[in-house]
Amino acid sequence: MAITMNLYYTGEGGAARAFAEEMEASGVADAVRAEEGNVSYRYFQPLDDPETVLLIDSWADQGALDAHHASPMMGAIAELREKYDLHMRAERFVTDEEGMPGRDAAFLRK
């Protein structure tokens, strides 16, 4: 059962995008991707909201996510959030093992 977190970072004057760019350039994002149990860690920007960046962050299970939250990476991430004065909101999703590819496959174009 994988866990996916959608984290919305919002700031002013391009701060959210600058945060994501620094996460990538500094190697912090790559360090998170290298953590045991990380499935995906990617930033996106909504077309209708240039002051928000979306992080889609997936983990193999709750134990992997808990280990990430206890890791030194969280301190680095928190420092950058403060630097850019970002506010956050989160959504949490748990993989529906029987939903894919079964029920939803007919709606996907490959």
DSSP file (Angstrom, degrees, kcal/mol; ACC not computed):
  #  RESIDUE AA STRUCTURE BP1 BP2  ACC     N-H-->O    O-->H-N    N-H-->O    O-->H-N    TCO  KAPPA ALPHA  PHI   PSI    X-CA   Y-CA   Z-CA
    1    1 A M              0   0    0      0, 0.0     2,-0.2     0, 0.0    61,-0.2   0.000 360.0 360.0 360.0 105.0    0.0    0.0    0.0
    2    2 A A        -     0   0    0     59,-0.1    93,-2.6    60,-0.0     2,-0.5  -0.507 360.0-144.0 -81.1 150.9    1.8    3.1   -1.2
    3    3 A I  E     -AB  59  94A   0     56,-2.6    56,-3.1    91,-0.2     2,-0.5  -0.968  12.9-167.5-117.2 129.8    1.1    6.5    0.3
    4    4 A T  E     -AB  58  93A   0     89,-3.0    89,-2.8    -2,-0.5     2,-0.5  -0.972   2.2-162.6-119.8 130.9    1.1    9.7   -1.9
    5    5 A M  E     -AB  57  92A   0     52,-3.1    52,-2.7    -2,-0.5     2,-0.7  -0.947   6.6-157.7-111.3 128.3    1.2   13.2   -0.5
    6    6 A N  E     -AB  56  91A   0     85,-2.6    85,-2.0    -2,-0.5     2,-0.6  -0.937  16.9-170.8-100.2 114.1    0.2   16.2   -2.5
    7    7 A L  E     -AB  55  90A   0     48,-2.8    48,-2.9    -2,-0.7     2,-0.6  -0.935   8.5-157.3-111.8 120.8    1.9   19.2   -0.9
    8    8 A Y  E     -AB  54  89A   0     81,-2.9    81,-1.3    -2,-0.6     2,-0.5  -0.873   5.9-165.1-100.5 116.0    0.9   22.6   -2.1
    9    9 A Y  E     -AB  53  88A   0     44,-3.1    44,-2.4    -2,-0.6     2,-0.4  -0.894  10.8-176.7-101.3 124.3    3.5   25.3   -1.4
   10   10 A T  E     +AB  52  87A   0     77,-2.8    77,-2.7    -2,-0.5    42,-0.2  -0.975  14.7 139.2-127.6 136.6    2.2   28.9   -1.8
   11   11 A G        -     0   0    0     40,-2.0     2,-0.3    -2,-0.4     3,-0.1  -0.632  43.5 -88.9-145.7-155.1    4.1   32.1   -1.4
   12   12 A E  S >  S+     0   0    0     72,-0.4     3,-1.0    -2,-0.2    -2,-0.0  -0.954  90.7  15.8-131.7 150.6    4.4   35.5   -3.0
   13   13 A G  T 3  S-     0   0    0     -2,-0.3    -1,-0.1     1,-0.3    38,-0.1   0.810 131.7 -51.7  62.7  33.8    6.5   37.0   -5.8
   14   14 A G  T 3> S+     0   0    0     -3,-0.1     4,-2.2     3,-0.0    -1,-0.3   0.619  97.8 136.8  81.7  12.6    7.6   33.6   -7.3
   15   15 A A  H <>  +     0   0    0     -3,-1.0     4,-2.5     1,-0.2     5,-0.1   0.869  67.1  53.6 -63.2 -38.7    8.8   32.3   -3.9
   16   16 A A  H  > S+     0   0    0      1,-0.2     4,-2.2     2,-0.2    -1,-0.2   0.921 111.4  45.1 -65.5 -42.5    7.3   28.8   -4.3
   17   17 A R  H  > S+     0   0    0     33,-0.3     4,-2.6     2,-0.2    -1,-0.2   0.910 112.2  51.9 -66.7 -40.4    9.0   28.3   -7.6
   18   18 A A  H  X S+     0   0    0     -4,-2.2     4,-2.3     2,-0.2    -2,-0.2   0.890 108.6  52.5 -62.2 -38.7   12.3   29.6   -6.2
   19   19 A F  H  X S+     0   0    0     -4,-2.5     4,-2.6     2,-0.2    -2,-0.2   0.948 110.8  45.9 -59.2 -50.5   11.9   27.1   -3.3
   20   20 A A  H  X S+     0   0    0     -4,-2.2     4,-2.0     1,-0.2    -2,-0.2   0.898 112.3  51.4 -62.6 -40.5   11.4   24.2   -5.7
   21   21 A E  H  X S+     0   0    0     -4,-2.6     4,-2.9     1,-0.2    -1,-0.2   0.897 111.6  46.8 -63.9 -39.7   14.3   25.3   -7.9
   22   22 A E  H  X S+     0   0    0     -4,-2.3     4,-2.6     2,-0.2     6,-0.4   0.877 107.5  56.8 -70.5 -36.4   16.6   25.5   -4.8
   23   23 A M  H  X>S+     0   0    0     -4,-2.6     6,-2.3     2,-0.2     5,-0.5   0.918 114.8  39.5 -56.6 -43.1   15.4   22.1   -3.6
   24   24 A E  H ><5S+     0   0    0     -4,-2.0     3,-0.8     4,-0.2     6,-0.2   0.944 117.7  46.3 -72.1 -49.3   16.5   20.7   -6.9
   25   25 A A  H 3<5S+     0   0    0     -4,-2.9    -2,-0.2     1,-0.2    -3,-0.2   0.830 111.0  52.2 -66.0 -33.3   19.7   22.7   -7.4
   26   26 A S  H 3<5S-     0   0    0     -4,-2.6    -1,-0.2    -5,-0.2    -2,-0.2   0.629 110.0-118.6 -80.1 -13.0   21.0   22.1   -3.8
   27   27 A G  T <X5S+     0   0    0     -3,-0.8     4,-2.2    -4,-0.5     5,-0.2   0.390  82.6 117.4  90.8  -3.9   20.6   18.3   -4.0
   28   28 A V  H  ><S+     0   0    0     -5,-0.5     4,-2.2    -6,-0.4     5,-0.2   0.928  76.3  50.0 -62.9 -43.8   18.0   18.1   -1.2
   29   29 A A  H  > S+     0   0    0     -6,-2.3     4,-2.4     1,-0.2    -1,-0.2   0.916 111.2  49.0 -62.0 -42.1   15.4   16.8   -3.6
   30   30 A D  H  > S+     0   0    0     -7,-0.4     4,-1.5    -6,-0.2    -1,-0.2   0.873 108.5  54.0 -65.0 -35.7   17.8   14.1   -4.9
   31   31 A A  H  < S+     0   0    0     -4,-2.2     4,-0.4     2,-0.2    -1,-0.2   0.895 109.1  48.1 -65.0 -38.9   18.7   13.2   -1.3
   32   32 A V  H >< S+     0   0    0     -4,-2.2     3,-1.6     1,-0.2    -2,-0.2   0.931 108.8  53.8 -64.6 -44.4   15.0   12.6   -0.5
   33   33 A R  H 3< S+     0   0    0     -4,-2.4    -1,-0.2     1,-0.3    -2,-0.2   0.809 106.2  54.4 -59.2 -28.9   14.6   10.6   -3.7
   34   34 A A  T 3< S+     0   0    0     -4,-1.5    -1,-0.3    -5,-0.2    -2,-0.2   0.569  83.6 111.5 -82.7  -9.4   17.5    8.4   -2.5
   35   35 A E  S X  S-     0   0    0     -3,-1.6     3,-2.0    -4,-0.4     2,-0.1  -0.370  83.8 -95.2 -66.7 143.7   15.8    7.6    0.8
   36   36 A E  T 3  S+     0   0    0      1,-0.3    -1,-0.1    -2,-0.1     3,-0.1  -0.368 109.8  19.6 -59.9 130.4   14.7    4.1    1.3
   37   37 A G  T 3  S+     0   0    0      1,-0.3    23,-2.7    -2,-0.1     2,-0.4   0.336  84.3 137.2  92.4  -6.5   11.1    3.7    0.4
   38   38 A N  E <   +C   59   0A   0     -3,-2.0    -1,-0.3    21,-0.2    21,-0.3  -0.615  23.7 175.1 -74.9 129.3   10.7    6.8   -1.7
   39   39 A V  E     -     0   0A   0     19,-2.8     2,-0.3    -2,-0.4    20,-0.2   0.783  65.2  -7.4 -99.8 -39.5    8.8    6.0   -4.9
   40   40 A S  E     -C   58   0A   0     18,-1.4    18,-2.7     2,-0.0    -1,-0.4  -0.981  47.6-179.1-160.4 146.6    8.5    9.5   -6.4
   41   41 A Y  E     +C   57   0A   0     -2,-0.3     2,-0.4    16,-0.2    16,-0.2  -0.753  28.0 152.4-151.8  97.0    9.3   13.1   -5.5
   42   42 A R  E     -C   56   0A   0     14,-2.2    14,-2.9    -2,-0.2     2,-0.3  -0.985  33.1-140.0-139.0 141.5    8.4   15.6   -8.2
   43   43 A Y  E     +C   55   0A   0     -2,-0.4     2,-0.3    12,-0.2    12,-0.2  -0.769  21.7 176.5 -99.4 144.0    7.4   19.3   -8.3
   44   44 A F  E     -C   54   0A   0     10,-2.7    10,-3.3    -2,-0.3   -24,-0.0  -0.944  20.6-139.7-138.7 158.1    4.8   20.7  -10.6
   45   45 A Q        -     0   0    0     -2,-0.3     8,-0.2     8,-0.2     2,-0.1  -0.983  22.3-124.5-124.6 124.4    3.3   24.2  -11.1
   46   46 A P    >   -     0   0    0      0, 0.0     3,-1.1     0, 0.0     6,-0.2  -0.385  14.6-136.9 -62.4 138.1   -0.5   24.7  -11.7
   47   47 A L  T 3  S+     0   0    0      1,-0.2     0, 0.0    -2,-0.1     0, 0.0   0.789 103.3  47.9 -66.6 -27.4   -1.2   26.6  -14.9
   48   48 A D  T 3  S+     0   0    0      1,-0.2    -1,-0.2     2,-0.0    -3,-0.0   0.352 112.9  47.6 -97.4   6.9   -3.8   28.7  -13.2
   49   49 A D    X   +     0   0    0     -3,-1.1     3,-1.6     3,-0.1    -1,-0.2  -0.658  53.9 177.6-148.9  86.9   -1.8   29.6  -10.0
   50   50 A P  T 3  S+     0   0    0      0, 0.0   -33,-0.3     0, 0.0   -34,-0.1   0.591  81.7  62.1 -69.0  -8.7    1.8   30.9  -10.6
   51   51 A E  T 3  S+     0   0    0    -35,-0.1   -40,-2.0   -36,-0.1     2,-0.4   0.324  96.2  71.5 -97.7   7.3    2.3   31.4   -6.8
   52   52 A T  E <   -A   10   0A   0     -3,-1.6     2,-0.4   -42,-0.2   -42,-0.2  -0.962  57.4-167.0-125.3 142.2    1.8   27.7   -5.9
   53   53 A V  E     -A    9   0A   0    -44,-2.4   -44,-3.1    -2,-0.4     2,-0.5  -0.988  14.4-145.3-123.1 137.1    4.0   24.7   -6.5
   54   54 A L  E     -AC   8  44A   0    -10,-3.3   -10,-2.7    -2,-0.4     2,-0.5  -0.892   7.4-161.9-104.1 127.5    2.7   21.2   -6.1
   55   55 A L  E     -AC   7  43A   0    -48,-2.9   -48,-2.8    -2,-0.5     2,-0.7  -0.947   2.9-160.5-104.7 123.3    5.0   18.4   -4.7
   56   56 A I  E     -AC   6  42A   0    -14,-2.9   -14,-2.2    -2,-0.5     2,-0.5  -0.935  17.2-179.7-104.1 115.4    3.8   14.9   -5.4
   57   57 A D  E     -AC   5  41A   0    -52,-2.7   -52,-3.1    -2,-0.7     2,-0.4  -0.959   3.7-172.6-125.4 110.2    5.7   12.8   -2.9
   58   58 A S  E     -AC   4  40A   0    -18,-2.7   -19,-2.8    -2,-0.5   -18,-1.4  -0.877   2.6-172.2-116.1 142.3    5.1    9.0   -2.8
   59   59 A W  E     -AC   3  38A   0    -56,-3.1   -56,-2.6    -2,-0.4   -21,-0.2  -0.937  32.4-123.4-130.9 149.7    6.3    6.4   -0.3
   60   60 A A  S    S-     0   0    0    -23,-2.7     2,-0.3    -2,-0.3   -22,-0.1   0.840  87.4 -25.6 -61.5 -35.4    6.2    2.6   -0.3
   61   61 A D  S  > S-     0   0    0    -24,-0.2     4,-1.8   -59,-0.1     3,-0.2  -0.954  74.2 -81.2-166.1 178.0    4.4    2.6    3.1
   62   62 A Q  H  > S+     0   0    0     -2,-0.3     4,-2.9     1,-0.2     5,-0.2   0.853 122.4  58.7 -63.5 -35.7    3.8    4.5    6.3
   63   63 A G  H  > S+     0   0    0      1,-0.2     4,-2.3     2,-0.2    -1,-0.2   0.903 106.1  48.0 -60.8 -41.8    7.1    3.3    7.8
   64   64 A A  H  > S+     0   0    0     -3,-0.2     4,-2.0     2,-0.2    -1,-0.2   0.897 112.8  48.5 -65.9 -40.4    9.1    4.8    4.9
   65   65 A L  H  X S+     0   0    0     -4,-1.8     4,-2.4     2,-0.2    -2,-0.2   0.907 111.0  50.5 -66.4 -41.3    7.2    8.1    5.3
   66   66 A D  H  X S+     0   0    0     -4,-2.9     4,-1.4     2,-0.2    -2,-0.2   0.906 109.4  51.0 -61.7 -41.9    7.8    8.1    9.0
   67   67 A A  H  < S+     0   0    0     -4,-2.3     4,-0.4     1,-0.2    -1,-0.2   0.894 109.6  50.8 -63.3 -39.6   11.5    7.5    8.5
   68   68 A H  H >< S+     0   0    0     -4,-2.0     3,-1.4     1,-0.2     6,-0.4   0.930 107.5  52.5 -61.9 -45.5   11.6   10.4    6.0
   69   69 A H  H 3< S+     0   0    0     -4,-2.4    -1,-0.2     1,-0.3    -2,-0.2   0.788 112.4  46.3 -62.6 -26.5    9.8   12.7    8.5
   70   70 A A  T 3< S+     0   0    0     -4,-1.4    -1,-0.3    -5,-0.2    -2,-0.2   0.456  96.0 103.3 -91.8  -2.3   12.5   11.8   11.1
   71   71 A S  S X> S-     0   0    0     -3,-1.4     3,-1.2    -4,-0.4     4,-0.5  -0.306  85.3-111.7 -82.3 163.0   15.4   12.3    8.7
   72   72 A P  H >> S+     0   0    0      0, 0.0     4,-1.4     0, 0.0     3,-0.6   0.730 110.7  75.0 -62.4 -21.7   17.9   15.2    8.5
   73   73 A M  H 3> S+     0   0    0      1,-0.2     4,-2.6     2,-0.2     5,-0.2   0.846  85.9  62.4 -60.5 -33.2   16.2   16.1    5.1
   74   74 A M  H <> S+     0   0    0     -3,-1.2     4,-2.5    -6,-0.4    -1,-0.2   0.865 101.0  52.0 -63.5 -34.9   13.2   17.5    7.0
   75   75 A G  H <X S+     0   0    0     -3,-0.6     4,-2.2    -4,-0.5    -1,-0.2   0.922 110.7  47.1 -64.9 -43.7   15.4   20.1    8.7
   76   76 A A  H  X S+     0   0    0     -4,-1.4     4,-1.9     2,-0.2    -2,-0.2   0.901 113.4  48.7 -63.8 -41.4   16.8   21.2    5.4
   77   77 A I  H  X S+     0   0    0     -4,-2.6     4,-2.4     1,-0.2    -2,-0.2   0.923 110.4  50.9 -65.2 -44.2   13.4   21.4    3.9
   78   78 A A  H  X S+     0   0    0     -4,-2.5     4,-2.3     1,-0.2    -2,-0.2   0.888 108.1  53.1 -61.5 -40.0   12.0   23.4    6.8
   79   79 A E  H  X S+     0   0    0     -4,-2.2     4,-2.5     1,-0.2    -1,-0.2   0.914 110.7  46.5 -61.6 -43.1   14.8   25.9    6.5
   80   80 A L  H  X S+     0   0    0     -4,-1.9     4,-2.0     2,-0.2    -2,-0.2   0.882 109.2  54.2 -69.1 -37.1   14.1   26.5    2.9
   81   81 A R  H  <>S+     0   0    0     -4,-2.4     5,-2.1     1,-0.2     4,-0.4   0.926 112.3  45.1 -60.3 -42.6   10.3   26.8    3.6
   82   82 A E  H ><5S+     0   0    0     -4,-2.3     3,-1.2     1,-0.2    -2,-0.2   0.921 108.6  56.6 -65.6 -43.7   11.1   29.5    6.1
   83   83 A K  H 3<5S+     0   0    0     -4,-2.5    -1,-0.2     1,-0.3    -2,-0.2   0.887 116.1  36.2 -54.4 -41.7   13.6   31.2    3.8
   84   84 A Y  T 3<5S-     0   0    0     -4,-2.0   -72,-0.4    -5,-0.1    -1,-0.3   0.362 106.5-126.8 -96.5   4.6   10.9   31.6    1.2
   85   85 A D  T < 5 +     0   0    0     -3,-1.2     2,-0.3    -4,-0.4    -3,-0.2   0.924  46.3 176.0  51.6  54.1    8.1   32.2    3.7
   86   86 A L      < -     0   0    0     -5,-2.1     2,-0.3    -6,-0.1   -75,-0.2  -0.627  24.9-151.8 -94.7 148.4    5.9   29.5    2.3
   87   87 A H  E     -B   10   0A   0    -77,-2.7   -77,-2.8    -2,-0.3     2,-0.3  -0.849  19.5-156.0-111.0 153.2    2.5   28.3    3.5
   88   88 A M  E     -B    9   0A   0     -2,-0.3     2,-0.3   -79,-0.2   -79,-0.2  -0.909  20.5-176.4-132.9 154.6    1.4   24.7    2.9
   89   89 A R  E     -B    8   0A   0    -81,-1.3   -81,-2.9    -2,-0.3     2,-0.3  -0.968  19.7-153.4-140.6 155.4   -1.6   22.5    2.6
   90   90 A A  E     -B    7   0A   0     -2,-0.3     2,-0.4   -83,-0.2   -83,-0.2  -0.936  14.2-165.6-134.0 150.0   -1.6   18.7    2.1
   91   91 A E  E     -B    6   0A   0    -85,-2.0   -85,-2.6    -2,-0.3     2,-0.4  -0.986  15.9-152.7-128.0 142.0   -3.7   15.9    0.7
   92   92 A R  E     -B    5   0A   0     -2,-0.4     2,-0.4   -87,-0.2   -87,-0.2  -0.957  12.1-176.7-121.5 134.2   -3.0   12.3    1.5
   93   93 A F  E     -B    4   0A   0    -89,-2.8   -89,-3.0    -2,-0.4     2,-0.4  -0.980  12.9-154.8-130.3 141.5   -3.8    9.3   -0.8
   94   94 A V  E     -B    3   0A   0     -2,-0.4   -91,-0.2   -91,-0.2    -2,-0.0  -0.959  35.9-102.8-114.5 133.8   -3.4    5.6   -0.2
   95   95 A T        -     0   0    0    -93,-2.6     2,-1.0    -2,-0.4     3,-0.1  -0.279  21.9-140.5 -59.5 132.4   -3.1    3.4   -3.3
   96   96 A D    >>  -     0   0    0      1,-0.2     3,-1.1   -95,-0.1     4,-0.9  -0.819  16.2-165.7 -92.7  96.0   -6.2    1.4   -4.2
   97   97 A E  T 34 S+     0   0    0     -2,-1.0    -1,-0.2     1,-0.3     3,-0.2   0.798  85.0  42.9 -58.1 -32.9   -4.6   -1.9   -5.2
   98   98 A E  T 34>S+     0   0    0      1,-0.2     5,-0.6    -3,-0.1    -1,-0.3   0.629  99.7  72.8 -90.5 -11.9   -7.7   -3.2   -6.9
   99   99 A G  I <4>S+     0   0    0     -3,-1.1     5,-1.6     3,-0.1     6,-0.3   0.826  83.8  88.4 -72.1 -32.4   -8.6    0.0   -8.7
  100  100 A M  I  <5S-     0   0    0     -4,-0.9    -1,-0.1     1,-0.2     3,-0.0  -0.947 100.4  -6.0-120.7 141.2   -5.8   -0.1  -11.3
  101  101 A P  I  >5S+     0   0    0      0, 0.0     4,-1.9     0, 0.0    -1,-0.2  -0.989 127.0  61.4 -86.4  -6.1   -5.7   -1.3  -13.9
  102  102 A G  I >45S+     0   0    0      1,-0.2     3,-0.6     2,-0.2     4,-0.5   0.904 112.8  18.4 -42.3 -90.1   -9.1   -3.0  -13.6
  103  103 A R  I 34<S+     0   0    0     -5,-0.6     3,-0.3     1,-0.2    -1,-0.2   0.816 133.4  38.9 -62.5 -35.5  -11.9   -0.5  -13.2
  104  104 A D  T >4<S+     0   0    0     -5,-1.6     3,-1.9     1,-0.2     4,-0.3   0.591  88.6  90.0 -94.9 -11.4  -10.1    2.6  -14.4
  105  105 A A  G X< S+     0   0    0     -4,-1.9     3,-1.5    -3,-0.6    -1,-0.2   0.823  79.3  63.4 -57.8 -34.3   -8.1    1.1  -17.3
  106  106 A A  G 3  S+     0   0    0     -4,-0.5    -1,-0.3    -3,-0.3    -2,-0.1   0.706 101.5  52.6 -65.3 -18.6  -10.9    1.7  -19.8
  107  107 A F  G <  S+     0   0    0     -3,-1.9     2,-0.4    -4,-0.1    -1,-0.3   0.459  92.4  89.6 -96.4  -1.9  -10.5    5.5  -19.3
  108  108 A L    <   -     0   0    0     -3,-1.5     2,-0.6    -4,-0.3     0, 0.0  -0.823  63.2-150.1-101.8 132.0   -6.7    5.6  -19.9
  109  109 A R              0   0    0     -2,-0.4    -3,-0.0     1,-0.1    -2,-0.0  -0.883 360.0 360.0 -98.6 124.2   -5.3    6.2  -23.3
  110  110 A K              0   0    0     -2,-0.6    -1,-0.1     0, 0.0    -2,-0.0   0.418 360.0 360.0-102.9 360.0   -1.9    4.6  -23.7
